[in-house]
Amino acid sequence: MSNNFDLYINGKWVTTNEKLDVLNKYTQGVYAQVSKASEREVDQAIETAENAYKTMQLSPYKRYEILNKAKELLRAKKAEFAESIMMEAGKPIKQAQTEVDRSIQTLEVSAEEAKRISGTGIPVEAAPGSENRMAFTIRVPVGIVGAITPFNFPLNLVVHKIGPALAAGNAVVLKPASATPVTSLRLAKLFEEAGLPAGLLNVIVGSGSTVGQQMQQDKRISTYTFTGSAEVGLKIKQNTGLNKLILELGNNSPVIVDKDADVDKAATTLAVAGFSYAGQTCITPQRLYVHASIKAKFQEKLVAAMKDLKVGDPSDEDTVVGPMITEDDAKRAEQWVKEAKQAGANVITGGKRQGVMFSPTVITDVTKDMRVVCDEVFAPIVSIIPYQDLDACINELNESPYGLQGGIFTENLDTAFYAAKNVQVGGLIINDSSQYRVDLMPYGGVKDSGSGKEGPKYSIEDMTEERLIVLNLNK
């Protein structure tokens, strides 16, 4: 076995009897073996976090120093982390390298935000009878943050939770996805090297139904931050009662290609964005609403641009579309396409599966009740849906229960702003893919796509409490 990893609790590596095999997602061979947490280790991690939070209140500048040091260490170990992401997540190596670069930025922004946490003055003296009073607010840490992360960004989405939580002065208990825990454990080692005191970060590995469930039922955890499916997000909300939640959930991103769009730009952009990392991101374009007058031209250019997409081994620097996370997920994608075909849809290109590989797929003649349209496909599949009237288009795309991010391609400023005001999403990207994200921006959805925002500045607001201080002055 080339890689063996243990749980990280209270600054120590904890071995357990039960092990989890982590697969190389392309070859399906065992890449690493990781200790699995039992109820005992979960309780130990939460107890450790509670004790560390109570006894080690780091100053804002110290938090900044640690996060900044972690950033520099990550920069120095970029190749190691990129390889880890490629192996356990199946992410093509260039995209894995980009994820490390983004994670460095996320740590940098988190470090800076640690020095910017502040309250506001409250003019209570303006109220009759309070002329001799003065008030202001401060922001204080919530205590313990429970972080549950997905497989598709095993570094950056972990950093998006750990970075702001530590910047705000909290302790963290992290449960990474069982399919991709290795990168999180490497990150724990990196934070240890950066000087983070023992107990402020704990990493436990196991299934959501056991480890995740126990975390949700533990009252010592004050705030939960979760990225994953809407179904699991709803269960977390039900299980955690009145606890604070940051939920980044499912999506089936709509992108409108308007009659006034730059069709070449739209086609070449979406040919990459719709299929990179096998479509396994929450904001991958899925529903392409194309004006009927340009549908044929757009479709031709999209399919032509897709011919340059290399599918295969993620270690190849030219690969754009690698394996899906499991063969079962690839089989699900295959089944959904077959269902659509049987219901009258036309598969223009793709639709073929070989093991964990699923070919980039474009479907037309779809209806809004097909699963490739109305559900989150999370695979390299896009559907082209023609429209005539923009209002009718927006009304139809808004019927989706999801609303994370969407996009519109148009050269008409009025059309762009009209869509921005009326498309029900947390973010609308104009003249680019719905997949656009930089790590300092507020990122979050509406409806079944969740609540709360990511982006260090915005997560810190949810990972702190605003406390009012009132002074009763004698003079």
C-alpha positions in Angstrom: 0.0 0.0 0.0 1.5 3.3 -1.2 -0.5 5.6 1.0 -1.8 5.1 4.5 -3.6 7.8 6.4 -5.0 8.1 9.9 -7.5 10.5 11.5 -6.3 13.8 12.8 -7.5 14.5 16.3 -6.0 16.9 18.8 -2.9 17.3 16.8 -2.3 13.5 16.7 -2.7 10.9 14.0 -5.2 8.3 15.3 -5.3 4.8 13.9 -8.5 2.7 13.9 -9.1 -0.9 13.1 -11.6 -0.2 10.4 -10.1 1.1 7.1 -11.5 2.8 4.0 -10.1 2.1 0.6 -9.7 5.2 -1.5 -9.7 4.4 -5.2 -7.8 5.9 -8.0 -10.9 7.1 -9.9 -9.5 6.4 -13.3 -7.8 3.0 -12.9 -10.2 1.9 -10.1 -7.2 0.5 -8.2 -6.7 1.3 -4.5 -4.8 4.6 -4.2 -4.8 4.9 -0.4 -6.1 3.4 2.8 -7.6 5.6 5.5 -8.7 4.9 9.1 -12.4 5.2 9.6 -13.9 6.9 12.7 -16.2 5.2 15.1 -18.6 6.9 17.5 -15.7 7.1 19.9 -13.4 9.1 17.6 -16.2 11.5 16.5 -16.9 12.3 20.2 -13.2 12.7 20.9 -12.8 15.1 17.9 -15.7 17.3 19.1 -14.5 17.2 22.7 -11.0 18.2 21.6 -12.4 21.0 19.5 -14.5 22.3 22.5 -11.5 22.3 24.8 -9.2 23.9 22.3 -11.7 26.7 21.6 -12.1 27.4 25.3 -8.4 27.4 26.1 -6.8 28.9 23.0 -8.3 32.1 21.8 -5.8 33.2 19.2 -5.5 36.9 18.4 -6.7 38.1 14.9 -3.2 38.7 13.9 -2.1 35.3 15.0 -4.9 33.7 13.0 -3.7 35.8 10.0 -0.1 34.6 10.5 -1.1 30.9 10.6 -3.4 31.1 7.6 -0.8 33.1 5.6 1.8 30.5 6.5 -0.5 27.7 5.4 -0.9 29.5 2.1 2.8 29.6 1.5 3.2 26.0 2.4 0.4 25.1 0.0 2.1 27.1 -2.7 5.4 25.1 -2.1 3.5 21.8 -2.2 1.3 22.5 -5.2 2.5 19.5 -7.1 1.8 17.1 -4.2 -1.7 18.4 -3.7 -2.6 18.5 -7.4 -1.5 14.9 -7.7 -3.6 14.0 -4.7 -6.7 15.7 -6.1 -6.1 14.0 -9.5 -5.8 10.5 -8.0 -8.6 10.5 -5.5 -11.1 12.7 -7.4 -10.2 11.8 -10.9 -9.8 15.5 -11.8 -7.7 16.2 -14.9 -4.3 17.4 -13.7 -4.5 20.9 -15.2 -7.8 21.4 -13.4 -6.4 20.0 -10.2 -3.5 22.5 -10.4 -6.0 25.3 -10.9 -7.9 24.1 -7.8 -4.7 24.3 -5.8 -4.1 27.8 -7.1 -7.6 28.8 -6.1 -7.1 27.3 -2.7 -4.0 29.4 -2.2 -6.1 32.5 -3.0 -8.9 31.3 -0.6 -6.4 31.0 2.2 -4.9 34.4 1.4 -8.3 36.1 1.5 -9.2 34.2 4.7 -6.0 35.4 6.3 -6.7 39.0 5.4 -10.3 38.8 6.6 -9.1 37.7 10.0 -7.8 41.2 10.5 -11.0 42.9 9.3 -13.7 41.4 11.6 -15.4 44.4 13.3 -18.7 45.6 14.7 -20.6 48.9 14.2 -21.6 51.8 16.3 -25.3 51.9 17.4 -26.8 55.4 18.1 -28.8 54.5 21.1 -28.3 58.0 22.5 -30.8 59.1 19.8 -33.6 57.4 21.7 -35.3 59.5 24.4 -34.1 58.6 27.9 -30.8 57.1 26.5 -28.9 60.4 26.1 -26.1 59.2 28.4 -25.7 55.8 26.8 -23.3 54.6 24.1 -23.6 51.3 22.2 -21.7 49.3 19.6 -21.5 45.7 18.4 -18.7 43.2 18.3 -18.4 40.0 16.4 -17.5 36.9 18.4 -16.7 33.3 17.3 -19.6 30.8 17.3 -17.4 28.1 18.9 -17.2 24.9 17.0 -17.9 24.7 13.3 -18.9 21.3 11.9 -17.8 21.1 8.2 -19.0 18.5 5.8 -17.5 18.6 2.4 -18.1 17.0 -1.1 -15.8 15.0 -3.4 -15.6 17.3 -6.3 -13.4 20.0 -4.8 -11.5 18.0 -2.2 -9.2 21.0 -1.4 -10.8 24.3 -2.3 -14.2 23.6 -0.8 -12.5 22.3 2.3 -10.4 25.5 2.5 -13.6 27.5 2.0 -14.9 26.1 5.3 -11.7 25.8 7.3 -10.2 29.1 6.3 -13.1 31.4 7.4 -13.8 29.3 10.5 -10.3 29.6 11.7 -10.1 33.3 10.7 -13.1 34.0 12.8 -11.5 32.3 15.9 -13.4 29.0 15.9 -12.4 25.4 16.2 -13.3 23.0 13.4 -14.4 19.4 13.1 -14.1 18.4 9.4 -15.7 15.4 7.7 -14.5 15.1 4.2 -16.3 13.1 1.5 -15.5 9.4 1.9 -14.5 9.2 -1.8 -11.8 11.9 -1.4 -10.5 12.2 2.2 -6.8 12.1 1.5 -6.4 15.7 0.4 -8.1 16.9 3.6 -5.7 14.8 5.7 -2.7 16.2 3.9 -4.2 19.7 4.5 -4.4 18.9 8.3 -0.7 18.1 8.2 0.0 21.4 6.4 -1.9 23.4 9.1 0.1 21.6 11.7 3.3 22.8 10.0 1.9 26.3 9.8 1.7 26.4 13.6 -2.0 25.9 14.2 -2.4 24.8 17.9 -3.6 21.2 18.4 -7.3 20.7 18.6 -8.4 23.7 16.6 -8.7 21.5 13.5 -9.8 17.9 13.6 -10.4 15.6 10.6 -12.6 12.5 10.9 -13.4 10.1 8.1 -16.5 8.0 7.6 -19.9 7.9 6.0 -22.5 10.6 6.3 -25.0 8.2 7.7 -22.7 7.4 10.7 -20.1 10.1 11.2 -22.1 12.9 9.7 -25.3 11.9 11.6 -23.4 11.9 14.9 -22.0 15.3 14.2 -25.4 16.7 13.5 -26.8 15.4 16.7 -24.1 16.8 18.9 -25.1 20.1 20.6 -21.5 21.2 21.1 -21.3 22.1 17.5 -22.7 25.6 17.0 -22.6 26.1 13.2 -22.7 23.6 10.3 -21.3 24.3 6.8 -22.2 21.7 4.2 -21.8 21.3 0.5 -23.7 18.5 -1.2 -27.1 17.4 -2.4 -30.4 19.2 -1.6 -31.7 15.9 -0.2 -28.9 15.6 2.4 -29.0 19.4 3.1 -32.6 19.1 4.1 -31.8 16.2 6.4 -29.1 18.3 8.1 -31.5 21.2 8.5 -34.0 18.8 10.1 -31.4 17.2 12.3 -29.7 20.4 13.6 -32.7 22.3 14.8 -32.0 26.0 15.4 -28.2 25.7 14.7 -26.7 28.1 12.2 -26.3 26.6 8.8 -24.4 27.4 5.6 -25.9 25.1 2.9 -24.5 25.0 -0.6 -26.7 22.4 -2.3 -27.7 21.1 -5.7 -28.3 22.9 -9.0 -29.1 22.4 -12.7 -27.6 25.6 -14.0 -29.5 27.4 -16.8 -27.6 29.5 -19.4 -29.5 31.6 -21.9 -28.0 32.2 -25.3 -29.9 35.2 -26.6 -30.6 36.2 -30.2 -28.1 39.1 -29.7 -25.4 36.8 -28.3 -21.9 36.4 -29.7 -22.6 32.8 -30.8 -19.0 31.9 -31.3 -18.1 33.0 -27.8 -21.1 31.3 -26.3 -20.4 28.0 -28.1 -16.6 27.8 -27.4 -17.1 28.8 -23.7 -19.9 26.3 -23.1 -18.1 23.5 -25.0 -15.5 23.5 -22.2 -17.6 24.6 -19.2 -20.3 22.1 -19.8 -17.9 19.1 -19.7 -14.8 19.9 -17.7 -14.3 17.4 -14.8 -17.1 15.4 -16.4 -19.6 18.0 -15.5 -19.2 17.3 -11.8 -19.6 20.8 -10.3 -22.6 22.5 -8.9 -22.5 25.3 -11.4 -21.7 23.4 -14.6 -24.0 24.6 -17.4 -26.8 22.0 -17.8 -29.8 23.6 -19.4 -28.9 25.7 -22.4 -31.9 27.9 -23.5 -31.0 29.1 -27.0 -33.1 31.5 -29.1 -34.8 29.6 -31.9 -33.3 31.9 -34.5 -29.8 30.9 -33.7 -30.3 27.4 -32.4 -29.0 25.6 -35.5 -25.9 27.8 -35.7 -25.1 27.5 -32.0 -25.6 23.8 -32.0 -23.3 23.3 -34.9 -20.6 25.5 -33.4 -20.9 23.8 -29.9 -20.5 20.3 -31.3 -17.6 21.5 -33.5 -15.9 23.0 -30.4 -16.4 19.8 -28.4 -14.3 17.8 -30.9 -11.2 19.4 -29.3 -12.0 18.1 -25.8 -9.7 15.3 -24.8 -11.4 12.5 -22.8 -9.5 10.0 -20.7 -6.6 9.7 -18.3 -6.6 12.6 -15.9 -2.8 12.5 -15.6 -2.5 13.6 -19.2 -2.1 17.4 -19.3 -4.3 17.6 -22.4 -7.3 15.8 -20.8 -10.4 18.0 -20.1 -12.9 15.3 -19.3 -11.8 12.6 -16.9 -13.7 9.8 -15.1 -16.8 10.2 -13.1 -16.5 9.7 -9.4 -17.9 6.2 -9.4 -19.1 3.7 -12.0 -22.5 3.8 -10.5 -22.7 7.6 -11.2 -21.6 6.9 -14.8 -24.3 4.3 -15.1 -26.9 6.7 -13.7 -25.9 9.3 -16.3 -26.2 6.6 -19.0 -29.7 5.6 -17.8 -31.0 9.2 -17.7 -29.9 9.7 -21.3 -31.6 6.4 -22.3 -34.8 7.6 -20.6 -34.7 10.9 -22.4 -34.2 9.1 -25.8 -37.1 6.8 -25.1 -39.2 9.8 -24.4 -38.3 11.4 -27.7 -35.1 13.3 -27.1 -32.4 13.4 -29.7 -28.7 12.7 -28.7 -26.7 14.9 -31.0 -23.3 13.6 -29.7 -22.0 11.4 -26.9 -24.2 9.4 -24.6 -21.8 6.5 -24.4 -20.3 4.9 -21.3 -17.2 2.8 -20.8 -16.7 1.9 -17.2 -16.3 5.1 -15.2 -16.0 7.2 -18.4 -19.0 9.0 -19.9 -18.6 10.8 -23.2 -19.5 14.5 -23.4 -23.2 14.6 -24.4 -25.5 17.1 -26.1 -29.2 16.4 -26.2 -32.0 18.2 -28.0 -35.8 17.9 -28.3 -36.0 17.5 -24.5 -39.0 18.3 -22.3 -38.8 20.0 -19.0 -39.9 16.9 -17.1 -37.0 14.8 -18.3 -34.5 14.1 -15.5 -31.6 15.4 -17.7 -33.4 18.7 -17.5 -35.3 19.0 -14.2 -32.8 17.1 -11.9 -29.2 17.8 -11.2 -27.4 15.6 -13.8 -23.9 16.1 -12.4 -22.4 14.5 -15.5 -21.0 15.8 -18.8 -24.5 16.3 -20.3 -26.1 19.5 -21.6 -29.6 19.9 -23.1 -30.3 22.5 -25.8 -33.8 24.0 -25.3 -35.0 26.5 -27.9 -37.2 29.5 -27.0 -38.9 32.4 -28.8 -39.9 34.7 -26.0 -37.5 35.8 -23.2 -40.2 36.1 -20.6 -41.6 32.6 -21.3 -38.0 31.3 -21.2 -37.3 32.9 -17.8 -40.6 31.6 -16.5 -39.8 28.1 -17.6 -36.3 28.0 -16.2 -37.5 29.5 -12.9 -39.8 26.5 -12.5 -36.7 24.6 -11.3 -36.5 24.0 -7.6 -32.8 24.9 -7.9 -31.3 28.4 -8.1 -27.5 28.5 -7.5 -26.0 30.2 -10.5 -27.0 30.8 -14.1 -25.8 32.7 -17.1 -26.8 34.7 -20.1 -24.9 35.5 -23.4 -26.2 38.7 -25.0 -24.8 41.9 -26.4 -27.9 43.8 -25.4 -27.4 45.5 -22.1 -31.2 45.9 -21.5 -31.7 42.1 -22.0 -28.8 41.4 -19.6 -30.2 43.5 -16.8 -33.7 42.2 -17.3 -32.4 38.7 -16.9 -30.4 39.7 -13.9 -33.5 41.0 -12.2 -35.8 38.1 -13.1 -33.8 34.8 -13.2 -34.1 33.2 -9.7 -30.5 32.4 -8.9 -28.0 33.4 -6.3 -25.7 34.7 -9.0 -26.1 35.5 -12.7 -23.1 35.6 -15.0 -23.3 37.7 -18.1 -21.4 36.7 -21.2 -19.8 33.8 -19.5 -20.6 30.4 -18.3 -22.7 29.8 -15.1 -19.5 28.1 -13.9 -17.6 31.3 -13.3 -16.5 31.7 -9.7 -13.6 33.5 -7.9 -13.1 32.8 -4.3 -13.6 36.2 -2.7 -17.1 36.7 -4.2 -20.4 35.9 -2.4 -21.4 32.4 -3.6 -24.7 30.8 -2.7 -28.1 30.0 -4.0 -31.8 30.3 -3.4 -34.7 27.8 -3.2 -33.4 24.2 -3.0 -29.8 25.3 -3.8 -29.3 26.3 -0.2 -28.9 29.3 2.1 -26.0 31.4 3.3 -23.0 32.5 1.3 -19.5 31.2 0.8 -16.5 33.4 0.2 -14.4 34.1 3.3 -15.9 37.5 4.1 -19.4 36.2 3.8 -18.8 32.9 5.6 -17.3 34.7 8.5 -20.5 36.6 9.0 -22.3 33.2 9.6 -19.4 31.9 11.6 -19.5 34.7 14.1 -22.3 36.2 16.3 -23.0 39.9 16.5 -23.1 40.9 20.2 -24.4 44.2 21.4 -22.5 46.2 24.0 -24.3 49.1 25.8 -22.5 51.5 28.2 -24.5 53.4 30.8 -22.4 56.5 31.3 -22.5 58.7 34.5 -22.0 61.9 32.6 
